[in-house]
Amino acid sequence: MNALFISTLLIVLSTLISTQANARTAAGVYRDYCADCHGRNLEGGLGPSLTDSVWLYDNTDQGIEKIIRDGSIENGMPPFAATLDDKAIRSLVIHIREKASQANNDESVGAVEQGLVQTKHHAFELVELAKFSGITWAMAQLPDGSFLVTIRDKQLWHLQPDGSATEIKGLPDIWQRGQGGLLDVALHPEFEKTGWVYLTYSESQDLFSGMTTLVRGKIEQGKWQQQQILFSGDSDDSSSAGVHFGSRIIFKDNHLYFTIGDRGRKEQAQSLDHPNGKVHRLTLDGATPADNPYPDAKYPSIWSYGHRNPQGITLNPATGDIWSVEHGPRGGDELNLIKKGLNYGWPEITHGMNYSGTPMTANTAKAGMEQPEVFWVPSLAVSAVHFYQGNQFPQWRGHLLVASLRAEQLVLLELKDSKVQSQEVLLRNQDRIRDVIEGRDGSIYLALEDRGTNSSRIVRLEPVETPAQ
Ligand code: HEC
């Protein structure tokens, strides 16, 4: 009786302790269960360093999960399967990856030194075109070389190459809240003939909630005119949350694709009854194409689903590949190859954890759900992606430029046969990068924003010939 009581008590206690451990942040769990042997900063001690590049065991995520679960008792690594559940072990792997990345982060790669950035293949300077007050979101270059620039707080500017700018009047009612506001701007593929300009922004039907909307219109005498609404959600789909609106627009074969984030309602990313957490496809005048994958869904514009907050999308015109970057949870930012009708898994599967550092799920893969081509641990906060085709930086041609907010990096992803071969940081620590575009002459332009001063800059990467080394 007594023995039974004590063993029951022990089971209850150990369940309590492990439940507690499993709801805690990965950093806290690491400190309590691992730091004594592996060092406070994972630098090693009784156990090996977890931040260097030397691994005794399989260093894939699955391999690291396995050694934490099973241990290596004879060599002094205790097994944690009884103490930590799969979710907690998954979050420890993310913690180890984050710390390793911090420890190995070479701040000199992509840094501006004496006005110059030297990358593997090209050197460049940053040339500032203009400054704006407010947070910039997107830009597009007009045929005459001038630009349209969006500021999230409801402003559209016409920027001349000499830096002078005029504001376009008469925009629709825009609901600016958190990550919402005026978002992307894009030109009709035959803009010179049609004059159509496309915008995405957050729209509110009742002041208290909003949803991503797609419109087109024309700019005449400095005014937004002839607006047509091409997509807007139901009032049911509006949310008061100021997060995850997407949104970017691209064109391919006389269709347009645009993205909407999950609006903070992550389960809905899996449902075809909701427009959020999706990539949508429409004709250029907003009709549903007959060959979309879900013609009977409430939103037949859905092209792919299971997305968290896709803010970047780009086309490789040679192959027709559509690439998208999306903000994941902490350690779960993704690059995806977007294909018709597929499910990209959010929130059922993710490589990330909650922002607080507590576990989210142990599931990184499931049947019927696509894997990202790349995921970033730690997250960069990927905001935009562009498939580069220009002549100004010939070695970057045919590859992807990825812009990021939190990490303040511009990253080159080298592609071969639609697979990412390697990554190189081209630029760092020059403010959060909202957009990266290619000018008509192959120039690369960045839209940068600084939350501290609530201001933005448009810069060009100016190639510089450096003497052969
Ligand atoms: C009592 C000391 C001790 C504790 C506590 C401990 N480890 Fe270890 N760990 C070791 C030793 C020793 C090894 C090397 C085992 C070997 O040589 O086979 C190791 C190996 C590892 C490895 C494999 C490293 C490689 O190079 O392949 C990982 C990953 C790891 N531990 C993670 C953890 C985590 C996460 C925790 C906490 C949940 C933890 N360890 C707690 C001692 C410890």
Residues whose N, C-alpha, C, O or C-beta is under 5 A from the ligand:
A	BS01	HEC	Y33 C34 C37 L46 G47 P48 S49 V54 W55 L56 Y57 I64 I67 I68 S72 N75 G76 M77 P78 F80 L92
